[in-house]
Amino acid sequence: MRLVEIEKFWKSISRGTRFQVQFYAAAFVIGTLLFFGPHVFPSEIWKPVAEGLGIALVAASVLGFAQRLFFYDDFRTEVEGLIGEALKNYLQSNLLPFIGDGVERLYADRELAMRDFKKHVLLEKERVIIIGSSLKGLLDPTERDGHKKDFADVLRQKVEQKVPVEFLLTHPALAFLREDAEGRKEKAIKNEIIETLKYLIGPPYQSQGKPSIGVPLTNIRLYHGTPTLFCIICSEWMLMNPYTYQANAYEGFALEISKKSEAGLYSKIERSHFRKPWENRETTTVLTKDVMTSIETFTLEDIFPDRRDALVRQKPNNIISPEC
C-alpha cells in the first residue's frame, strides 16, 4: 500500500471521521504503553492500575474503530476501496511481471488497454510500430469516432515530431480470407484496408479536405496473409491483442508488455512478428506509388502467381480470420 494512496484516502474522509480515527489510535497506543509499562518498570502499587487502564483503553479503541468500520457505510466503503486498490497495484506491479516475463497488465479488451497504453505512444521518441489488418478497431477514416480521432491525433503528433511510425497491414488482395468467416459482403474488408491506407498517407491518394495522418509510403508494408496478433510497439512498451477465430480482435483480451531483455517476451514478438516479415520480400509488399496506384485491382493471382489454383480450389468458407 503506497503512502500516496493512504494520504489520498485520509483526505477523502470527513474531518469528524479523521478525529475519531486519531482518537482511537491514540487510545490504543496509550493503552498499550500503560499495559506493558509496569513490566518494564515494575511497581507493585501502579502495576494493577496501569494494566487495568491499559486493557480498558485498548479494548475501547478497538471496539470504537470496529464500530466505525462496520456500522458506517461511508468509512467502510473507503477502507474497502483502499485495500482493493492496494491489492490490485501489488498484483500488477509485483506478480504479473514474473508470470509473463514482462507482462505488466491484462485487460478485458483492447479499448480498455488503449486508454492506458496511449500515454506510451504519446511519450515515445524513437519509433511506433502498428501491426494489424484493416485497423477498423483502432482508426476511423471519417474521424466521427472521438476516441479513434484522439489516437489519430497522437499519430499525427509523432509524424510531426519526425518519430518513425510504421505499419504492417494485411495486403488487400488477401482480405477475402476473412469475409466468409465474418459474414461480410464481398470486398468489404478489402475496401476498409484501402480506405485506411489512403487515410494514413493522405494526398494525393486521399481527396483534399478529407482527414489524413501523413505517414510516408515507405513506412507502410503489406503482409501476404492475415495477422495473428494486433500489436502496437514502442521502444520499451508493447500492446499485444491476439486474434481469435470468428471474433473481432479488439473485443478480445490485451496485454501490456515491457521490454525486460533481449530474450524476453517483448523482444521475441518484435523480432518474429514485425522485424522478420518487415524485411522479407517474399511475404511482404513494400508500399510504393506504383503499388498504391493499382492497389484496388490487385488480385490473389498477383500475390501468388504460382499457387492460385491450390489456394482457390475450394471456396474458402472454412478459412477463418477475425476482424481487426
Summary of the structure (lengths in Angstrom):
residues: 324
radius of gyration: 29.9
end to end distance: 38.4
largest distance: 104.5
contacts: 985
relative contact order: 0.12
helix: 55%
strand: 12%
